[in-house]
Amino acid sequence: MPDQPAPAAPLLQPLETAAVPAAAAPLLIRDYFKKNAKIKFANVFGDFKNRFFDKTEPAAPETTYRKHSLLRIAPDAPIIAELGGAAKAEGTVAAALALLQRQGKGEAGFLQTNGFANIFYAKDKDGVLCAIRIGWTDGGWIIDAIPVLDPLAWNGKHEIFCPAARAANP
């Protein structure tokens, strides 16, 4: 009997969950950033602005998000595959921003504030799936968007977030 390849070691370790409240009305992403005194932004990168500021996300029901620890360096494709595919990994920018608002000044909470990224997946205004990178620095929150087809690999200290009900991991 030929040797079977060993199953791949898990890439993600499921951690805690957090509820994101329902969005009662559609949200034009750029409006979230106008005079938002609740969140201290250090930098909203141009790629995020170009891809998401003209996007309106529809009203949405309450959703639970699961946080995953990334166990080793990996690009987006195997991370998304382990989450169960793009449809299961995809969330909304509005949900990421709602979680961010809870820790607007870098307080401890569901998102990490240790200088490593919190990664969410969402489609931009053109329907391109992007990794939304949100991280805390001494100057405030940074936010960026990187298409998942980019070969960038995330290091094992970043955390991955997706809707819990759709994720492959329990």
Secondary structure, 3 states (H helix, E strand, C coil): CCCCCCCCCCCEEEEEEEEECCECCCEEHHHHHCCCCCCCEEEECHHHHHHHCCCEECCECCEEEEEEEECCCEEHHHHHHHHCCHHHHECCHHHHHHHHHCCCCCCCCCCCCCCCCEEEEEECCCCCEEEEEEEEECCEEEEEEEECCCCCEECCCCEEEEECCCCCCC
